[in-house]
Amino acid sequence: MTQADDRLLESLEGSNMVLSPRILAVNTDYSRHYVSERLAILLDAQLVEKEDEGLYRITERGKGYLSGEVEAKTLEDATD
């Protein structure tokens, strides 16, 4: 997990909305390409889910990660 992952998850949780990589990029100062790459990893880790093509929302597992209920080490093991 990276600092960018935390920022993306926090943005999704804080907005309580379904967001696109473009909107997340504008609001986090990362490139859209980088945001898309990180969202793919977060999707594999089940921290976000696709609502529709190109639209993402945070999952309960993602909220658990942000609150410390899901350890980053567990996620890294799952995505290796």
C-alpha positions in Angstrom: 0.0 0.0 0.0 1.2 3.5 -0.8 0.4 7.0 0.4 -1.5 7.4 -2.8 -3.6 4.4 -2.0 -4.5 6.0 1.3 -5.3 9.3 -0.3 -7.5 7.7 -3.0 -9.4 5.7 -0.4 -9.8 8.7 1.9 -11.2 10.7 -1.1 -13.7 8.0 -1.9 -14.8 7.6 1.7 -14.9 11.4 2.4 -17.0 12.1 -0.7 -19.3 9.2 -0.1 -19.7 9.2 -3.9 -18.9 7.1 -6.9 -15.9 8.7 -8.6 -13.9 8.3 -11.8 -10.1 8.2 -12.0 -10.2 11.6 -13.6 -12.0 13.2 -10.7 -9.8 11.5 -8.2 -6.7 12.6 -10.1 -7.8 16.3 -10.1 -8.5 16.1 -6.4 -5.4 14.3 -5.3 -2.8 15.9 -7.7 -1.8 12.5 -9.2 -2.0 11.8 -12.9 -5.1 10.0 -14.2 -2.9 7.2 -15.5 -1.3 6.7 -12.0 -4.7 6.8 -10.3 -6.0 4.2 -12.8 -3.1 1.9 -12.0 -3.6 2.3 -8.3 -7.3 1.7 -8.5 -6.7 -1.6 -10.3 -4.5 -2.7 -7.4 -7.2 -1.5 -4.9 -9.8 -3.4 -6.9 -7.7 -6.6 -6.7 -7.4 -6.1 -2.9 -11.2 -5.6 -2.7 -10.8 -2.1 -1.2 -12.8 -0.5 -4.0 -15.4 -1.8 -6.4 -16.5 -0.8 -9.8 -19.9 0.7 -9.8 -19.9 1.1 -13.6 -17.3 1.3 -16.3 -14.7 3.8 -15.0 -16.6 4.6 -11.8 -15.4 3.4 -8.4 -16.6 3.4 -4.8 -14.9 2.3 -1.6 -16.0 -1.0 -0.1 -16.6 -2.0 3.5 -13.1 -3.6 3.5 -11.7 -0.4 2.2 -13.3 1.5 5.1 -11.9 -1.2 7.4 -8.5 -0.6 6.1 -8.7 3.2 6.7 -10.0 2.6 10.3 -7.2 0.1 11.0 -9.4 -3.0 11.1 -7.7 -4.5 8.1 -3.9 -4.5 8.2 -1.8 -3.4 5.2 0.4 -6.5 5.5 -2.6 -8.7 4.9 -3.4 -6.7 1.8 0.1 -6.8 0.5 0.2 -10.6 0.9 -3.1 -10.9 -1.0 -1.9 -8.9 -4.0 1.6 -10.4 -4.4 
